[in-house]
Amino acid sequence: MKNFKVFSPAERLSDLQKDVLADFLVKELGEFGDQKKDVVSCLEYAMTSEKGPGGLVITAGEFPLLEAALVVNHTGMAGYIPEHILVYFAVSENLRGKGLGQEMMEFLLGKLPGGIALHVEPNNPAIHLYEKLGFTNKYLEMRLSR
């Protein structure tokens, strides 16, 4: 089993680690990701309990040479909204298809009680991993952006 590192509001990422992680996620997520400023905002939410329930970050590899990373934000809700949202999850391109993503997701599922939601584009190959782990498509998401 891979050695994963867990960061939370209690054991936070340093500013340098946050910057390296944001760059990794932007690069490795490519078309399925967000701009760096949005990734940084998500990381800041996950690493504090002052603006909400916080979250956690799990990494594989050592900074600055990350192999995989995921970011979960806690919602503070249950039942009608899952307790957690998997916002970002990326495996380094040269390690994809070798089981690291599944191992990391299984590690995450063992750490979190309650439901987990995630958004995945229909053409994202990771959708097969999520389905294999038991995620289902319950809703069509609709957004109003202003």
Backbone bond lengths (Angstrom), bond angles and torsions (degrees), N, CA, C in turn:
res aa  C-N    CA-C-N  psi(-1)  N-CA   C-N-CA  omega(-1)  CA-C   N-CA-C  phi
1 M - - - 1.455 - - 1.524 109.73 -
2 K 1.309 115.21 139.60 1.459 123.11 179.92 1.527 110.14 -68.28
3 N 1.309 115.78 148.87 1.460 121.46 176.15 1.531 108.64 -89.09
4 F 1.333 116.54 109.67 1.453 122.04 -179.93 1.517 109.70 -101.20
5 K 1.315 115.83 146.55 1.453 122.25 176.87 1.521 108.51 -108.76
6 V 1.336 116.58 131.35 1.465 122.13 -178.22 1.529 109.20 -110.02
7 F 1.333 115.02 130.08 1.460 121.96 175.80 1.520 107.95 -117.80
8 S 1.333 116.10 144.98 1.468 121.95 -178.41 1.528 107.53 -151.68
9 P 1.336 117.51 178.66 1.471 117.60 176.28 1.536 112.53 -56.36
10 A 1.323 117.60 -27.46 1.466 120.54 179.24 1.531 111.72 -78.36
11 E 1.321 117.43 -33.86 1.471 122.27 178.72 1.520 107.27 -129.14
12 R 1.307 114.90 86.29 1.464 121.96 -167.41 1.516 113.63 -83.97
13 L 1.324 114.00 159.59 1.459 121.95 170.30 1.524 108.89 -72.95
14 S 1.324 117.05 143.30 1.459 119.94 171.77 1.533 107.89 -73.81
15 D 1.314 116.82 166.40 1.462 120.28 177.94 1.533 110.86 -60.40
16 L 1.332 117.01 -39.87 1.466 120.85 178.59 1.536 110.45 -64.94
17 Q 1.329 117.26 -44.56 1.466 120.40 177.53 1.530 111.24 -61.53
18 K 1.325 116.38 -40.16 1.466 121.15 178.73 1.529 110.39 -60.93
19 D 1.324 116.65 -42.97 1.458 121.51 -179.79 1.534 111.27 -66.25
20 V 1.313 116.86 -44.98 1.475 121.56 178.34 1.515 110.07 -63.02
21 L 1.325 117.10 -43.37 1.463 121.51 -179.66 1.531 110.86 -64.53
22 A 1.323 117.71 -42.95 1.466 121.04 178.63 1.527 110.10 -61.08
23 D 1.330 117.78 -44.21 1.471 121.01 177.77 1.526 111.00 -61.48
24 F 1.331 117.02 -42.30 1.469 121.57 178.81 1.527 110.52 -60.45
25 L 1.323 116.70 -48.18 1.466 120.45 -177.90 1.525 111.69 -64.78
26 V 1.307 118.01 -42.24 1.468 120.82 178.36 1.527 109.89 -61.41
27 K 1.314 117.01 -46.83 1.474 121.02 -178.57 1.523 111.43 -64.80
28 E 1.325 117.17 -51.43 1.463 120.79 -171.85 1.529 112.67 -76.14
29 L 1.323 118.37 -27.69 1.463 120.06 178.16 1.528 111.59 -80.30
30 G 1.320 116.77 -26.36 1.459 120.62 176.51 1.517 112.39 50.47
31 E 1.334 116.15 -124.47 1.473 121.47 -176.48 1.519 113.33 -63.78
32 F 1.321 118.33 -18.53 1.461 121.70 -178.52 1.528 112.69 -94.35
33 G 1.327 117.38 3.07 1.457 121.23 -175.84 1.512 113.68 -106.35
34 D 1.318 115.22 -165.87 1.455 123.82 -177.97 1.520 109.70 -124.48
35 Q 1.326 114.88 174.79 1.457 120.59 175.27 1.532 109.41 -68.19
36 K 1.321 115.49 154.25 1.463 120.50 -176.88 1.525 112.18 -56.94
37 K 1.325 118.11 -39.95 1.471 119.75 -178.25 1.524 111.07 -61.18
38 D 1.333 117.22 -35.10 1.463 120.74 178.59 1.524 111.69 -73.33
39 V 1.323 116.50 -37.63 1.465 120.68 176.17 1.525 109.62 -63.43
40 V 1.311 117.02 -43.64 1.473 121.36 178.48 1.527 110.51 -61.54
41 S 1.320 117.84 -42.21 1.474 120.80 177.66 1.525 110.82 -59.97
42 C 1.315 116.54 -42.61 1.462 120.59 178.26 1.529 111.00 -63.03
43 L 1.319 116.62 -43.20 1.466 120.64 178.60 1.526 110.99 -63.36
44 E 1.315 117.07 -40.25 1.466 120.13 178.83 1.522 110.97 -64.72
45 Y 1.338 117.39 -39.34 1.467 120.55 176.32 1.532 109.95 -62.71
46 A 1.319 116.47 -45.50 1.473 120.34 -178.18 1.520 112.31 -63.98
47 M 1.323 117.21 -30.16 1.455 120.77 -174.23 1.519 114.02 -94.17
48 T 1.344 117.51 7.97 1.460 119.23 178.51 1.518 109.50 -134.72
49 S 1.294 115.90 152.18 1.465 120.06 172.52 1.530 109.39 -112.38
50 E 1.329 116.44 10.35 1.465 120.88 -179.75 1.525 112.00 -81.60
51 K 1.341 118.70 -31.61 1.459 122.76 -177.34 1.521 112.08 -98.58
52 G 1.309 118.10 -5.49 1.459 122.65 -176.91 1.512 109.03 168.30
53 P 1.320 116.84 -164.50 1.456 119.51 -176.21 1.527 115.11 -72.91
54 G 1.323 118.32 -4.81 1.459 120.51 178.15 1.513 112.11 79.81
55 G 1.316 114.89 -152.51 1.449 120.02 -178.05 1.507 110.77 -178.10
56 L 1.324 115.07 -153.43 1.454 119.71 176.81 1.514 109.88 -152.11
57 V 1.325 114.14 158.56 1.455 123.46 176.46 1.512 106.29 -127.56
58 I 1.316 115.92 136.24 1.462 121.35 175.36 1.523 107.18 -123.36
59 T 1.335 116.42 132.22 1.459 120.63 179.08 1.528 110.00 -125.58
60 A 1.322 114.21 155.57 1.466 122.75 170.07 1.515 106.43 -122.97
61 G 1.318 116.53 141.69 1.456 120.99 -174.37 1.508 109.45 91.37
62 E 1.313 114.86 173.66 1.465 120.58 -178.94 1.518 109.70 -108.16
63 F 1.333 116.14 142.49 1.457 119.69 174.84 1.515 108.61 -62.10
64 P 1.316 120.95 136.79 1.455 127.65 2.11 1.536 113.97 -92.78
65 L 1.317 118.83 7.79 1.467 121.96 -176.14 1.531 110.15 -97.76
66 L 1.300 116.23 72.82 1.459 121.06 -178.33 1.527 111.01 -75.03
67 E 1.328 114.82 145.36 1.463 121.34 176.83 1.525 110.99 -103.58
68 A 1.322 116.41 -32.73 1.467 122.61 179.96 1.517 108.47 -162.15
69 A 1.326 115.28 157.84 1.462 120.00 178.53 1.518 109.43 -159.36
70 L 1.325 115.00 148.84 1.454 120.01 172.71 1.513 109.24 -141.28
71 V 1.340 114.27 153.02 1.462 121.72 -179.19 1.520 108.08 -129.29
72 V 1.328 115.62 126.42 1.462 122.58 178.36 1.519 108.24 -119.59
73 N 1.328 116.15 133.08 1.457 120.76 171.38 1.519 108.44 -108.14
74 H 1.329 116.07 134.85 1.460 120.94 176.53 1.529 108.10 -82.66
75 T 1.319 117.00 140.74 1.467 120.51 -177.76 1.518 112.88 -91.74
76 G 1.321 117.05 -24.06 1.459 119.33 -174.90 1.518 112.14 77.88
77 M 1.311 116.88 11.38 1.471 122.15 -178.79 1.525 108.78 -124.62
78 A 1.306 116.17 173.40 1.468 121.16 177.16 1.520 108.65 -158.02
79 G 1.308 116.21 156.79 1.455 120.75 177.04 1.504 112.56 84.00
80 Y 1.324 116.23 -84.38 1.464 120.24 -176.62 1.523 112.24 -75.42
81 I 1.305 117.84 -22.58 1.466 124.79 174.26 1.532 105.78 -132.86
82 P 1.337 118.44 133.05 1.473 118.59 177.57 1.530 111.82 -58.78
83 E 1.309 114.89 153.07 1.472 121.50 -177.84 1.529 113.19 -67.84
84 H 1.343 116.82 -21.15 1.463 121.31 -174.25 1.523 110.04 -138.57
85 I 1.335 115.36 149.41 1.459 121.51 173.32 1.522 108.27 -124.86
86 L 1.322 115.84 120.88 1.457 121.23 172.99 1.521 106.38 -79.45
87 V 1.329 115.76 104.43 1.458 120.51 -173.02 1.526 111.25 -86.88
88 Y 1.322 117.25 -45.32 1.464 121.66 -179.01 1.524 110.11 -134.47
89 F 1.331 114.99 140.30 1.467 121.47 175.78 1.519 107.88 -152.27
90 A 1.322 116.66 120.21 1.461 120.62 -178.65 1.522 110.37 -142.18
91 V 1.312 114.39 142.61 1.463 122.91 172.67 1.520 106.42 -117.61
92 S 1.323 116.46 137.75 1.458 121.07 178.86 1.526 109.98 -52.39
93 E 1.320 116.23 137.33 1.464 121.40 -174.07 1.528 112.65 -52.42
94 N 1.336 117.88 -40.58 1.471 120.42 -177.59 1.526 113.61 -74.47
95 L 1.332 118.60 -5.45 1.469 121.80 179.28 1.523 112.97 -112.93
96 R 1.312 117.57 -0.46 1.468 120.60 -178.73 1.528 110.60 -66.55
97 G 1.340 114.58 145.96 1.454 120.68 177.65 1.512 114.42 80.84
98 K 1.333 117.48 9.82 1.472 121.60 -177.39 1.522 112.44 -111.82
99 G 1.331 117.71 8.03 1.454 121.44 176.16 1.516 115.98 95.96
100 L 1.323 117.97 -7.61 1.466 120.06 -178.78 1.528 111.15 -64.13
101 G 1.319 117.55 -42.17 1.460 120.80 179.83 1.518 112.06 -61.14
102 Q 1.319 116.48 -44.85 1.468 119.79 179.39 1.524 110.70 -65.37
103 E 1.316 116.57 -42.20 1.470 120.00 179.28 1.528 110.96 -61.80
104 M 1.324 116.08 -40.75 1.462 119.99 -179.76 1.530 110.70 -67.99
105 M 1.318 117.03 -42.24 1.469 120.21 178.05 1.526 111.28 -63.74
106 E 1.320 118.12 -40.87 1.467 121.07 177.51 1.529 110.52 -63.62
107 F 1.327 117.16 -38.26 1.458 121.55 175.91 1.528 109.65 -61.60
108 L 1.333 116.47 -46.23 1.466 121.22 178.29 1.517 111.10 -59.34
109 L 1.330 117.14 -48.20 1.466 120.73 -178.04 1.530 111.37 -61.16
110 G 1.316 117.82 -30.95 1.462 121.87 176.39 1.515 113.54 -74.08
111 K 1.322 117.47 -19.76 1.462 121.80 -178.32 1.523 113.75 -91.04
112 L 1.336 116.78 -27.72 1.462 119.97 -171.84 1.518 112.49 -108.30
113 P 1.325 117.44 125.13 1.468 119.17 169.89 1.528 108.50 -81.40
114 G 1.296 117.60 157.67 1.467 120.64 174.46 1.508 113.54 85.33
115 G 1.330 114.34 -177.11 1.454 122.02 -175.23 1.517 113.57 -79.80
116 I 1.327 114.14 153.99 1.462 121.81 178.41 1.526 107.91 -131.25
117 A 1.317 116.15 131.58 1.463 121.94 174.48 1.523 108.39 -110.42
118 L 1.319 115.38 154.93 1.457 120.93 172.93 1.514 108.34 -152.47
119 H 1.305 116.37 157.41 1.459 122.10 174.70 1.517 106.94 -110.93
120 V 1.315 116.43 132.60 1.459 120.37 178.53 1.525 108.44 -139.54
121 E 1.304 115.68 134.15 1.460 120.63 177.67 1.532 108.79 -67.90
122 P 1.326 117.54 144.40 1.467 120.26 -177.08 1.526 113.99 -60.70
123 N 1.336 117.78 -24.05 1.462 120.72 -179.97 1.530 113.25 -97.90
124 N 1.330 117.69 9.16 1.463 121.55 178.47 1.522 108.65 -81.31
125 P 1.347 118.37 122.48 1.463 120.34 -178.76 1.534 113.86 -60.50
126 A 1.328 118.09 -19.86 1.475 121.28 179.83 1.519 112.03 -67.15
127 I 1.316 117.53 -15.84 1.465 120.11 -178.81 1.534 110.84 -56.73
128 H 1.317 117.43 -33.62 1.469 120.96 -179.24 1.531 111.40 -66.67
129 L 1.331 117.02 -37.70 1.468 120.51 176.27 1.517 110.32 -64.46
130 Y 1.323 117.35 -45.56 1.459 120.52 -179.23 1.528 111.20 -61.20
131 E 1.323 116.73 -42.85 1.471 120.27 178.17 1.524 110.97 -64.35
132 K 1.321 117.26 -39.91 1.465 121.93 178.44 1.533 111.32 -61.02
133 L 1.329 115.97 -32.72 1.465 121.31 -179.12 1.529 113.01 -86.02
134 G 1.337 117.13 -2.26 1.459 120.14 174.86 1.516 115.95 107.31
135 F 1.329 118.45 0.73 1.459 120.43 176.58 1.521 108.84 -70.84
136 T 1.323 116.22 141.49 1.458 121.60 178.25 1.522 109.52 -126.86
137 N 1.312 115.95 160.91 1.447 121.96 177.90 1.521 108.26 -97.59
138 K 1.322 116.11 99.06 1.461 121.31 -176.10 1.529 112.19 -90.91
139 Y 1.319 117.54 -31.23 1.452 121.41 -172.55 1.534 110.84 -133.83
140 L 1.311 115.12 157.75 1.445 122.90 165.42 1.525 105.74 -93.51
141 E 1.307 117.95 121.67 1.464 120.05 -178.82 1.516 109.74 -81.44
142 M 1.311 115.48 136.37 1.459 121.81 174.69 1.526 107.46 -127.76
143 R 1.322 116.01 140.60 1.459 120.41 -178.74 1.515 110.27 -131.12
144 L 1.303 114.88 147.86 1.456 122.41 170.18 1.522 105.56 -117.56
145 S 1.307 117.03 113.45 1.474 121.19 179.67 1.514 108.73 -103.45
146 R 1.312 115.13 133.81 1.473 120.39 179.57 1.503 110.14 -125.18
